[in-house]
Amino acid sequence: MSALVLASGSASRRAILEKAGISFGIDPADIDEAAFKRGFAGSPGALALALAEAKALAVSKRQPGAYVLGADQVLEFEGAAYDKARDVAEARARLETFAGRTHWLKGGLAIVRDGDVIWRHESACRMEMRPLSDAFLDRYMEEAGDILTKGVGAYAYEGLGAQLFSEVEGDFFAVLGLPLLPLLAFLREEGVIAS
């Protein structure tokens, strides 16, 4: 069994850990996120952290002794929390809505070991999207790949999606959904990875 288990099927999070040279297992959590969100009354940032904890807690039950990493990200625009777009048309409509305006990506990480939350981390990235022409959006929708797999914002920030923005404040890895440097620091402290 791997010392670190990612409680997510996210290709982006998996790629971040792999590229950082981290050994880990994958065991996606099977919680009902829609029901969880309906019953949650806190802020978008608190929701991201609560979801991360819930995912890690669920997987920890079947991964004794492992450091189980839960992660989630919520897009906040004008005080409202947004889920991933359901289809390409909704994704494009959101990009048109966000164009020329600012939104936030609120992230949460949690590590659970044997049913106890032993580490939490919250992130907030300010995303200022530039005005977008129809021609650019057409190109983006065609060339960015499956944008429905690009996270809650439907942008491939590590590629063509960088051109959507005029300014970003926050950690690059947090934008991608996994604030890597604080996680690595914790894993080193715990002896999960070499210091």
C-alpha positions in Angstrom: 0.0 0.0 0.0 1.2 3.5 -0.8 1.9 5.9 2.1 0.0 8.6 0.3 -3.4 8.0 -1.4 -5.1 10.6 -3.5 -8.9 10.5 -2.9 -9.7 11.8 -6.3 -9.8 10.7 -9.9 -8.7 14.1 -11.2 -6.2 13.8 -14.0 -4.8 17.3 -13.2 -4.1 16.4 -9.6 -2.6 13.1 -10.5 -0.3 14.8 -13.1 0.8 17.4 -10.6 1.9 14.7 -8.1 3.5 12.5 -10.7 5.5 15.4 -12.2 6.7 16.3 -8.7 8.1 12.8 -8.3 5.7 11.7 -5.5 4.7 8.1 -5.1 1.0 7.7 -4.4 -2.0 5.5 -4.9 -5.4 6.5 -6.2 -8.7 5.7 -4.6 -11.4 8.1 -5.7 -14.0 9.0 -3.0 -17.5 8.1 -3.7 -19.4 10.8 -1.8 -22.6 12.4 -3.1 -21.2 15.9 -3.8 -24.5 17.4 -4.9 -26.2 16.3 -1.7 -23.3 17.5 0.4 -23.4 20.9 -1.3 -27.2 21.2 -0.8 -26.8 20.7 2.9 -23.9 23.1 3.3 -24.4 26.7 4.5 -20.9 28.1 4.6 -18.8 30.2 2.2 -17.4 28.8 -1.1 -14.0 28.6 0.5 -15.3 26.7 3.5 -17.2 24.4 1.1 -14.0 23.5 -0.8 -12.3 22.6 2.5 -15.3 20.6 3.8 -15.5 18.7 0.6 -11.8 17.9 0.7 -12.2 16.6 4.2 -15.3 14.5 3.4 -13.5 12.9 0.5 -10.4 12.1 2.5 -12.5 10.8 5.5 -14.5 8.5 3.2 -11.4 6.9 1.6 -9.5 6.7 4.9 -12.0 4.1 6.1 -10.7 1.7 3.4 -7.0 2.7 3.5 -5.8 2.0 7.1 -2.5 3.7 7.9 -2.3 5.7 4.7 -2.1 9.5 4.4 -5.3 10.1 2.4 -5.3 13.4 0.5 -8.7 15.0 -0.3 -8.9 18.0 -2.5 -11.6 20.2 -3.9 -12.0 23.6 -5.6 -15.0 25.9 -5.9 -15.3 28.8 -8.3 -16.7 31.9 -6.6 -18.2 34.7 -8.8 -20.1 37.6 -7.2 -20.5 35.6 -4.0 -22.0 32.5 -5.6 -20.4 29.1 -5.8 -20.2 27.4 -9.2 -19.9 23.7 -10.0 -18.3 22.3 -13.1 -20.2 23.1 -16.3 -22.5 20.3 -17.4 -21.8 20.7 -21.1 -19.7 22.7 -23.6 -22.5 25.3 -24.2 -22.6 26.0 -20.4 -18.8 26.2 -20.3 -18.7 28.8 -23.1 -21.6 30.8 -21.5 -19.6 31.0 -18.3 -16.5 32.2 -20.0 -18.5 34.9 -21.7 -20.0 35.9 -18.3 -16.6 36.0 -16.6 -14.9 37.9 -19.5 -13.6 41.3 -18.4 -14.4 40.5 -14.8 -12.9 38.9 -11.7 -13.7 35.6 -10.0 -12.0 33.5 -7.4 -10.9 29.9 -7.2 -11.2 28.7 -3.6 -9.4 25.5 -2.8 -9.2 23.1 0.1 -6.8 20.2 0.9 -7.1 17.8 3.7 -5.0 14.8 4.8 -6.7 12.2 6.9 -5.0 9.3 8.6 -7.0 6.5 10.2 -10.1 8.6 10.4 -8.5 11.7 11.8 -8.0 15.0 9.9 -4.3 15.7 10.6 -3.7 18.6 8.1 -5.8 21.2 6.3 -4.9 23.9 3.8 -7.0 26.6 2.1 -6.1 28.5 -1.0 -7.6 31.5 -2.8 -6.7 32.6 -6.3 -7.9 35.9 -7.8 -8.6 35.3 -11.5 -9.0 38.5 -13.6 -10.3 37.4 -17.0 -9.6 39.8 -19.9 -12.3 40.8 -22.4 -12.7 37.9 -24.9 -13.6 38.2 -28.6 -15.9 35.7 -30.2 -13.0 34.7 -32.5 -10.7 33.9 -29.6 -13.5 32.0 -27.8 -14.2 30.0 -31.0 -10.5 29.1 -31.2 -10.3 28.3 -27.5 -13.3 26.0 -27.6 -11.8 24.2 -30.6 -8.2 23.9 -29.5 -8.2 23.6 -25.7 -9.3 20.0 -25.6 -12.1 18.6 -23.5 -12.7 21.7 -21.4 -15.3 19.8 -19.3 -12.3 18.0 -17.8 -10.4 21.3 -17.1 -11.8 21.9 -13.7 -14.6 24.1 -12.4 -13.4 27.1 -14.5 -13.4 25.2 -17.8 -10.0 26.6 -18.6 -6.7 24.8 -19.4 -4.6 27.3 -17.5 -1.4 25.3 -18.0 -1.9 25.8 -21.8 -4.1 27.9 -24.1 -6.3 28.8 -21.1 -3.6 31.2 -19.8 -4.6 33.5 -22.6 -8.0 34.0 -21.0 -6.5 36.1 -18.2 -5.0 39.5 -17.8 -4.0 39.0 -14.2 -3.9 36.1 -11.7 -3.0 36.4 -8.0 -2.2 33.1 -6.4 -0.3 29.9 -6.6 0.0 28.3 -10.1 -0.6 24.8 -8.7 -3.6 26.1 -6.7 -5.2 27.3 -9.9 -4.8 23.8 -11.3 -6.5 22.4 -8.2 -3.6 21.2 -5.9 -1.5 23.7 -4.0 1.7 21.7 -4.2 4.2 23.5 -2.1 2.3 23.5 1.2 1.5 19.8 0.6 5.1 18.9 0.0 6.2 20.8 3.2 3.7 18.7 5.2 4.7 15.4 3.6 8.4 16.2 4.4 7.5 17.0 8.0 5.7 13.7 8.3 8.5 11.7 6.6 6.3 10.6 3.8 8.8 12.1 1.3 12.5 12.7 1.7 13.5 16.0 3.2 
